Amino acid sequence: MEDSLTKRERDIIIMRYGLRDGKCKTQREIAALLNISRSYVSRIEKKALKKLNKVLYSKSV
């Protein structure tokens, strides 16, 4: 499942939902860490979640 995401997508999802350290970060915090805009973080997050949903759905059918 994880293989379907790019490194940047994976990093954003991990930071956004606190999957590594248990501390969720805002899109603004992630944008500052990665030196990109908040709106770009939002687009990447949305794309990554869509990919994950597609992978999960295809495995359950």
PDB file of N, CA, C and O in Angstrom:
ATOM      1  N   MET A   1       0.828  -1.187   0.000  1.00  0.00           N
ATOM      2  CA  MET A   1       0.000   0.000   0.000  1.00  0.00           C
ATOM      3  C   MET A   1       0.872   1.250   0.000  1.00  0.00           C
ATOM      4  O   MET A   1       0.658   2.169  -0.790  1.00  0.00           O
ATOM      5  N   GLU A   2       1.837   1.272   0.876  1.00  0.00           N
ATOM      6  CA  GLU A   2       2.742   2.390   0.992  1.00  0.00           C
ATOM      7  C   GLU A   2       3.532   2.628  -0.286  1.00  0.00           C
ATOM      8  O   GLU A   2       3.926   3.758  -0.572  1.00  0.00           O
ATOM      9  N   ASP A   3       3.767   1.570  -1.056  1.00  0.00           N
ATOM     10  CA  ASP A   3       4.542   1.669  -2.281  1.00  0.00           C
ATOM     11  C   ASP A   3       3.849   2.501  -3.343  1.00  0.00           C
ATOM     12  O   ASP A   3       4.502   2.951  -4.284  1.00  0.00           O
ATOM     13  N   SER A   4       2.556   2.721  -3.224  1.00  0.00           N
ATOM     14  CA  SER A   4       1.833   3.480  -4.225  1.00  0.00           C
ATOM     15  C   SER A   4       2.032   4.989  -4.063  1.00  0.00           C
ATOM     16  O   SER A   4       1.637   5.751  -4.946  1.00  0.00           O
ATOM     17  N   LEU A   5       2.628   5.436  -2.968  1.00  0.00           N
ATOM     18  CA  LEU A   5       2.863   6.855  -2.725  1.00  0.00           C
ATOM     19  C   LEU A   5       4.295   7.246  -3.040  1.00  0.00           C
ATOM     20  O   LEU A   5       5.217   6.444  -2.892  1.00  0.00           O
ATOM     21  N   THR A   6       4.473   8.492  -3.477  1.00  0.00           N
ATOM     22  CA  THR A   6       5.822   9.017  -3.655  1.00  0.00           C
ATOM     23  C   THR A   6       6.398   9.317  -2.266  1.00  0.00           C
ATOM     24  O   THR A   6       5.665   9.326  -1.278  1.00  0.00           O
ATOM     25  N   LYS A   7       7.681   9.557  -2.197  1.00  0.00           N
ATOM     26  CA  LYS A   7       8.316   9.860  -0.911  1.00  0.00           C
ATOM     27  C   LYS A   7       7.700  11.115  -0.291  1.00  0.00           C
ATOM     28  O   LYS A   7       7.424  11.143   0.908  1.00  0.00           O
ATOM     29  N   ARG A   8       7.489  12.135  -1.091  1.00  0.00           N
ATOM     30  CA  ARG A   8       6.910  13.377  -0.573  1.00  0.00           C
ATOM     31  C   ARG A   8       5.485  13.152  -0.061  1.00  0.00           C
ATOM     32  O   ARG A   8       5.124  13.648   1.006  1.00  0.00           O
ATOM     33  N   GLU A   9       4.681  12.411  -0.813  1.00  0.00           N
ATOM     34  CA  GLU A   9       3.318  12.100  -0.382  1.00  0.00           C
ATOM     35  C   GLU A   9       3.342  11.336   0.938  1.00  0.00           C
ATOM     36  O   GLU A   9       2.589  11.648   1.860  1.00  0.00           O
ATOM     37  N   ARG A  10       4.216  10.332   1.018  1.00  0.00           N
ATOM     38  CA  ARG A  10       4.337   9.515   2.226  1.00  0.00           C
ATOM     39  C   ARG A  10       4.752  10.379   3.421  1.00  0.00           C
ATOM     40  O   ARG A  10       4.185  10.256   4.506  1.00  0.00           O
ATOM     41  N   ASP A  11       5.744  11.251   3.216  1.00  0.00           N
ATOM     42  CA  ASP A  11       6.226  12.116   4.298  1.00  0.00           C
ATOM     43  C   ASP A  11       5.118  13.043   4.798  1.00  0.00           C
ATOM     44  O   ASP A  11       4.970  13.246   6.003  1.00  0.00           O
ATOM     45  N   ILE A  12       4.352  13.597   3.879  1.00  0.00           N
ATOM     46  CA  ILE A  12       3.279  14.512   4.266  1.00  0.00           C
ATOM     47  C   ILE A  12       2.192  13.781   5.050  1.00  0.00           C
ATOM     48  O   ILE A  12       1.716  14.290   6.065  1.00  0.00           O
ATOM     49  N   ILE A  13       1.800  12.610   4.599  1.00  0.00           N
ATOM     50  CA  ILE A  13       0.771  11.839   5.315  1.00  0.00           C
ATOM     51  C   ILE A  13       1.274  11.456   6.709  1.00  0.00           C
ATOM     52  O   ILE A  13       0.531  11.550   7.686  1.00  0.00           O
ATOM     53  N   ILE A  14       2.511  11.033   6.797  1.00  0.00           N
ATOM     54  CA  ILE A  14       3.101  10.655   8.098  1.00  0.00           C
ATOM     55  C   ILE A  14       3.101  11.839   9.054  1.00  0.00           C
ATOM     56  O   ILE A  14       2.718  11.699  10.215  1.00  0.00           O
ATOM     57  N   MET A  15       3.529  13.011   8.571  1.00  0.00           N
ATOM     58  CA  MET A  15       3.565  14.194   9.439  1.00  0.00           C
ATOM     59  C   MET A  15       2.163  14.692   9.771  1.00  0.00           C
ATOM     60  O   MET A  15       1.888  15.047  10.917  1.00  0.00           O
ATOM     61  N   ARG A  16       1.288  14.720   8.793  1.00  0.00           N
ATOM     62  CA  ARG A  16      -0.062  15.281   8.962  1.00  0.00           C
ATOM     63  C   ARG A  16      -0.863  14.517  10.006  1.00  0.00           C
ATOM     64  O   ARG A  16      -1.598  15.114  10.793  1.00  0.00           O
ATOM     65  N   TYR A  17      -0.722  13.214  10.010  1.00  0.00           N
ATOM     66  CA  TYR A  17      -1.516  12.384  10.923  1.00  0.00           C
ATOM     67  C   TYR A  17      -0.708  11.818  12.090  1.00  0.00           C
ATOM     68  O   TYR A  17      -1.208  10.976  12.836  1.00  0.00           O
ATOM     69  N   GLY A  18       0.530  12.272  12.255  1.00  0.00           N
ATOM     70  CA  GLY A  18       1.344  11.875  13.405  1.00  0.00           C
ATOM     71  C   GLY A  18       1.653  10.397  13.457  1.00  0.00           C
ATOM     72  O   GLY A  18       1.714   9.814  14.539  1.00  0.00           O
ATOM     73  N   LEU A  19       1.849   9.785  12.311  1.00  0.00           N
ATOM     74  CA  LEU A  19       2.040   8.335  12.267  1.00  0.00           C
ATOM     75  C   LEU A  19       3.407   7.892  12.796  1.00  0.00           C
ATOM     76  O   LEU A  19       3.582   6.723  13.139  1.00  0.00           O
ATOM     77  N   ARG A  20       4.353   8.788  12.864  1.00  0.00           N
ATOM     78  CA  ARG A  20       5.671   8.415  13.362  1.00  0.00           C
ATOM     79  C   ARG A  20       5.849   8.765  14.831  1.00  0.00           C
ATOM     80  O   ARG A  20       6.368   7.962  15.606  1.00  0.00           O
ATOM     81  N   ASP A  21       5.418   9.963  15.214  1.00  0.00           N
ATOM     82  CA  ASP A  21       5.668  10.425  16.591  1.00  0.00           C
ATOM     83  C   ASP A  21       4.401  10.691  17.404  1.00  0.00           C
ATOM     84  O   ASP A  21       4.482  11.099  18.563  1.00  0.00           O
ATOM     85  N   GLY A  22       3.241  10.464  16.805  1.00  0.00           N
ATOM     86  CA  GLY A  22       1.992  10.678  17.514  1.00  0.00           C
ATOM     87  C   GLY A  22       1.543  12.133  17.578  1.00  0.00           C
ATOM     88  O   GLY A  22       0.536  12.445  18.213  1.00  0.00           O
ATOM     89  N   LYS A  23       2.286  13.023  16.925  1.00  0.00           N
ATOM     90  CA  LYS A  23       1.954  14.449  16.945  1.00  0.00           C
ATOM     91  C   LYS A  23       1.569  14.900  15.540  1.00  0.00           C
ATOM     92  O   LYS A  23       2.408  14.965  14.641  1.00  0.00           O
ATOM     93  N   CYS A  24       0.304  15.205  15.371  1.00  0.00           N
ATOM     94  CA  CYS A  24      -0.197  15.671  14.076  1.00  0.00           C
ATOM     95  C   CYS A  24       0.300  17.089  13.816  1.00  0.00           C
ATOM     96  O   CYS A  24       0.332  17.924  14.721  1.00  0.00           O
ATOM     97  N   LYS A  25       0.682  17.346  12.583  1.00  0.00           N
ATOM     98  CA  LYS A  25       1.139  18.681  12.200  1.00  0.00           C
ATOM     99  C   LYS A  25       0.107  19.318  11.275  1.00  0.00           C
ATOM    100  O   LYS A  25      -0.590  18.626  10.533  1.00  0.00           O
ATOM    101  N   THR A  26       0.021  20.634  11.331  1.00  0.00           N
ATOM    102  CA  THR A  26      -0.880  21.343  10.423  1.00  0.00           C
ATOM    103  C   THR A  26      -0.231  21.424   9.043  1.00  0.00           C
ATOM    104  O   THR A  26       0.971  21.210   8.887  1.00  0.00           O
ATOM    105  N   GLN A  27      -1.050  21.737   8.060  1.00  0.00           N
ATOM    106  CA  GLN A  27      -0.509  21.917   6.710  1.00  0.00           C
ATOM    107  C   GLN A  27       0.506  23.057   6.702  1.00  0.00           C
ATOM    108  O   GLN A  27       1.510  22.996   5.992  1.00  0.00           O
ATOM    109  N   ARG A  28       0.246  24.078   7.478  1.00  0.00           N
ATOM    110  CA  ARG A  28       1.179  25.220   7.550  1.00  0.00           C
ATOM    111  C   ARG A  28       2.531  24.798   8.123  1.00  0.00           C
ATOM    112  O   ARG A  28       3.573  25.218   7.619  1.00  0.00           O
ATOM    113  N   GLU A  29       2.525  23.967   9.180  1.00  0.00           N
ATOM    114  CA  GLU A  29       3.780  23.486   9.772  1.00  0.00           C
ATOM    115  C   GLU A  29       4.553  22.621   8.771  1.00  0.00           C
ATOM    116  O   GLU A  29       5.771  22.745   8.645  1.00  0.00           O
ATOM    117  N   ILE A  30       3.846  21.761   8.076  1.00  0.00           N
ATOM    118  CA  ILE A  30       4.493  20.894   7.080  1.00  0.00           C
ATOM    119  C   ILE A  30       5.071  21.733   5.956  1.00  0.00           C
ATOM    120  O   ILE A  30       6.187  21.484   5.499  1.00  0.00           O
ATOM    121  N   ALA A  31       4.316  22.727   5.509  1.00  0.00           N
ATOM    122  CA  ALA A  31       4.793  23.610   4.439  1.00  0.00           C
ATOM    123  C   ALA A  31       6.095  24.294   4.842  1.00  0.00           C
ATOM    124  O   ALA A  31       7.022  24.392   4.038  1.00  0.00           O
ATOM    125  N   ALA A  32       6.165  24.766   6.079  1.00  0.00           N
ATOM    126  CA  ALA A  32       7.381  25.426   6.563  1.00  0.00           C
ATOM    127  C   ALA A  32       8.555  24.450   6.602  1.00  0.00           C
ATOM    128  O   ALA A  32       9.674  24.805   6.231  1.00  0.00           O
ATOM    129  N   LEU A  33       8.299  23.223   7.052  1.00  0.00           N
ATOM    130  CA  LEU A  33       9.367  22.216   7.123  1.00  0.00           C
ATOM    131  C   LEU A  33       9.892  21.836   5.737  1.00  0.00           C
ATOM    132  O   LEU A  33      11.092  21.631   5.555  1.00  0.00           O
ATOM    133  N   LEU A  34       8.988  21.743   4.767  1.00  0.00           N
ATOM    134  CA  LEU A  34       9.371  21.307   3.419  1.00  0.00           C
ATOM    135  C   LEU A  34       9.660  22.473   2.471  1.00  0.00           C
ATOM    136  O   LEU A  34      10.037  22.272   1.317  1.00  0.00           O
ATOM    137  N   ASN A  35       9.475  23.696   2.981  1.00  0.00           N
ATOM    138  CA  ASN A  35       9.719  24.900   2.192  1.00  0.00           C
ATOM    139  C   ASN A  35       8.869  24.936   0.914  1.00  0.00           C
ATOM    140  O   ASN A  35       9.358  25.234  -0.175  1.00  0.00           O
ATOM    141  N   ILE A  36       7.591  24.625   1.090  1.00  0.00           N
ATOM    142  CA  ILE A  36       6.622  24.694   0.003  1.00  0.00           C
ATOM    143  C   ILE A  36       5.379  25.420   0.524  1.00  0.00           C
ATOM    144  O   ILE A  36       5.271  25.662   1.726  1.00  0.00           O
ATOM    145  N   SER A  37       4.451  25.766  -0.350  1.00  0.00           N
ATOM    146  CA  SER A  37       3.255  26.492   0.098  1.00  0.00           C
ATOM    147  C   SER A  37       2.265  25.556   0.794  1.00  0.00           C
ATOM    148  O   SER A  37       2.266  24.346   0.566  1.00  0.00           O
ATOM    149  N   ARG A  38       1.427  26.141   1.643  1.00  0.00           N
ATOM    150  CA  ARG A  38       0.404  25.375   2.331  1.00  0.00           C
ATOM    151  C   ARG A  38      -0.584  24.774   1.341  1.00  0.00           C
ATOM    152  O   ARG A  38      -1.055  23.652   1.526  1.00  0.00           O
ATOM    153  N   SER A  39      -0.891  25.516   0.302  1.00  0.00           N
ATOM    154  CA  SER A  39      -1.834  24.989  -0.685  1.00  0.00           C
ATOM    155  C   SER A  39      -1.246  23.800  -1.443  1.00  0.00           C
ATOM    156  O   SER A  39      -1.975  22.891  -1.841  1.00  0.00           O
ATOM    157  N   TYR A  40       0.064  23.808  -1.638  1.00  0.00           N
ATOM    158  CA  TYR A  40       0.707  22.670  -2.299  1.00  0.00           C
ATOM    159  C   TYR A  40       0.675  21.441  -1.389  1.00  0.00           C
ATOM    160  O   TYR A  40       0.465  20.322  -1.859  1.00  0.00           O
ATOM    161  N   VAL A  41       0.882  21.649  -0.098  1.00  0.00           N
ATOM    162  CA  VAL A  41       0.762  20.546   0.871  1.00  0.00           C
ATOM    163  C   VAL A  41      -0.648  19.973   0.805  1.00  0.00           C
ATOM    164  O   VAL A  41      -0.831  18.755   0.806  1.00  0.00           O
ATOM    165  N   SER A  42      -1.633  20.844   0.748  1.00  0.00           N
ATOM    166  CA  SER A  42      -3.029  20.415   0.686  1.00  0.00           C
ATOM    167  C   SER A  42      -3.284  19.567  -0.562  1.00  0.00           C
ATOM    168  O   SER A  42      -3.934  18.525  -0.483  1.00  0.00           O
ATOM    169  N   ARG A  43      -2.780  20.008  -1.694  1.00  0.00           N
ATOM    170  CA  ARG A  43      -2.974  19.253  -2.943  1.00  0.00           C
ATOM    171  C   ARG A  43      -2.294  17.894  -2.884  1.00  0.00           C
ATOM    172  O   ARG A  43      -2.864  16.890  -3.313  1.00  0.00           O
ATOM    173  N   ILE A  44      -1.069  17.860  -2.350  1.00  0.00           N
ATOM    174  CA  ILE A  44      -0.331  16.591  -2.243  1.00  0.00           C
ATOM    175  C   ILE A  44      -1.055  15.640  -1.291  1.00  0.00           C
ATOM    176  O   ILE A  44      -1.191  14.450  -1.575  1.00  0.00           O
ATOM    177  N   GLU A  45      -1.519  16.175  -0.159  1.00  0.00           N
ATOM    178  CA  GLU A  45      -2.246  15.347   0.811  1.00  0.00           C
ATOM    179  C   GLU A  45      -3.507  14.758   0.184  1.00  0.00           C
ATOM    180  O   GLU A  45      -3.788  13.569   0.335  1.00  0.00           O
ATOM    181  N   LYS A  46      -4.252  15.585  -0.510  1.00  0.00           N
ATOM    182  CA  LYS A  46      -5.491  15.131  -1.148  1.00  0.00           C
ATOM    183  C   LYS A  46      -5.208  14.028  -2.171  1.00  0.00           C
ATOM    184  O   LYS A  46      -5.921  13.026  -2.229  1.00  0.00           O
ATOM    185  N   LYS A  47      -4.172  14.220  -2.966  1.00  0.00           N
ATOM    186  CA  LYS A  47      -3.793  13.231  -3.983  1.00  0.00           C
ATOM    187  C   LYS A  47      -3.367  11.919  -3.323  1.00  0.00           C
ATOM    188  O   LYS A  47      -3.740  10.840  -3.783  1.00  0.00           O
ATOM    189  N   ALA A  48      -2.588  12.014  -2.251  1.00  0.00           N
ATOM    190  CA  ALA A  48      -2.112  10.822  -1.548  1.00  0.00           C
ATOM    191  C   ALA A  48      -3.265  10.044  -0.926  1.00  0.00           C
ATOM    192  O   ALA A  48      -3.310   8.817  -1.011  1.00  0.00           O
ATOM    193  N   LEU A  49      -4.195  10.757  -0.304  1.00  0.00           N
ATOM    194  CA  LEU A  49      -5.351  10.090   0.310  1.00  0.00           C
ATOM    195  C   LEU A  49      -6.215   9.410  -0.746  1.00  0.00           C
ATOM    196  O   LEU A  49      -6.758   8.329  -0.516  1.00  0.00           O
ATOM    197  N   LYS A  50      -6.335  10.045  -1.894  1.00  0.00           N
ATOM    198  CA  LYS A  50      -7.099   9.447  -2.994  1.00  0.00           C
ATOM    199  C   LYS A  50      -6.426   8.152  -3.462  1.00  0.00           C
ATOM    200  O   LYS A  50      -7.098   7.152  -3.717  1.00  0.00           O
ATOM    201  N   LYS A  51      -5.095   8.182  -3.572  1.00  0.00           N
ATOM    202  CA  LYS A  51      -4.353   6.976  -3.963  1.00  0.00           C
ATOM    203  C   LYS A  51      -4.553   5.862  -2.945  1.00  0.00           C
ATOM    204  O   LYS A  51      -4.820   4.718  -3.314  1.00  0.00           O
ATOM    205  N   LEU A  52      -4.424   6.195  -1.664  1.00  0.00           N
ATOM    206  CA  LEU A  52      -4.571   5.192  -0.612  1.00  0.00           C
ATOM    207  C   LEU A  52      -5.981   4.606  -0.605  1.00  0.00           C
ATOM    208  O   LEU A  52      -6.160   3.402  -0.425  1.00  0.00           O
ATOM    209  N   ASN A  53      -6.959   5.450  -0.798  1.00  0.00           N
ATOM    210  CA  ASN A  53      -8.339   4.992  -0.841  1.00  0.00           C
ATOM    211  C   ASN A  53      -8.546   4.028  -2.004  1.00  0.00           C
ATOM    212  O   ASN A  53      -9.220   3.008  -1.863  1.00  0.00           O
ATOM    213  N   LYS A  54      -7.969   4.353  -3.138  1.00  0.00           N
ATOM    214  CA  LYS A  54      -8.088   3.502  -4.324  1.00  0.00           C
ATOM    215  C   LYS A  54      -7.446   2.135  -4.070  1.00  0.00           C
ATOM    216  O   LYS A  54      -8.009   1.103  -4.436  1.00  0.00           O
ATOM    217  N   VAL A  55      -6.273   2.135  -3.446  1.00  0.00           N
ATOM    218  CA  VAL A  55      -5.573   0.882  -3.150  1.00  0.00           C
ATOM    219  C   VAL A  55      -6.384   0.048  -2.161  1.00  0.00           C
ATOM    220  O   VAL A  55      -6.554  -1.155  -2.359  1.00  0.00           O
ATOM    221  N   LEU A  56      -6.881   0.674  -1.109  1.00  0.00           N
ATOM    222  CA  LEU A  56      -7.675  -0.050  -0.115  1.00  0.00           C
ATOM    223  C   LEU A  56      -8.957  -0.596  -0.715  1.00  0.00           C
ATOM    224  O   LEU A  56      -9.342  -1.729  -0.424  1.00  0.00           O
ATOM    225  N   TYR A  57      -9.622   0.191  -1.544  1.00  0.00           N
ATOM    226  CA  TYR A  57     -10.863  -0.257  -2.165  1.00  0.00           C
ATOM    227  C   TYR A  57     -10.608  -1.420  -3.100  1.00  0.00           C
ATOM    228  O   TYR A  57     -11.370  -2.386  -3.105  1.00  0.00           O
ATOM    229  N   SER A  58      -9.554  -1.344  -3.886  1.00  0.00           N
ATOM    230  CA  SER A  58      -9.264  -2.414  -4.849  1.00  0.00           C
ATOM    231  C   SER A  58      -8.902  -3.726  -4.148  1.00  0.00           C
ATOM    232  O   SER A  58      -9.148  -4.803  -4.692  1.00  0.00           O
ATOM    233  N   LYS A  59      -8.323  -3.648  -2.957  1.00  0.00           N
ATOM    234  CA  LYS A  59      -7.963  -4.864  -2.213  1.00  0.00           C
ATOM    235  C   LYS A  59      -9.163  -5.474  -1.506  1.00  0.00           C
ATOM    236  O   LYS A  59      -9.169  -6.669  -1.208  1.00  0.00           O
ATOM    237  N   SER A  60     -10.194  -4.650  -1.234  1.00  0.00           N
ATOM    238  CA  SER A  60     -11.359  -5.173  -0.512  1.00  0.00           C
ATOM    239  C   SER A  60     -12.419  -5.755  -1.437  1.00  0.00           C
ATOM    240  O   SER A  60     -13.329  -6.448  -0.982  1.00  0.00           O
ATOM    241  N   VAL A  61     -12.309  -5.483  -2.713  1.00  0.00           N
ATOM    242  CA  VAL A  61     -13.327  -5.974  -3.655  1.00  0.00           C
ATOM    243  C   VAL A  61     -12.949  -7.305  -4.210  1.00  0.00           C
ATOM    244  O   VAL A  61     -13.688  -7.869  -5.017  1.00  0.00           O
TER     245      VAL A  61
END
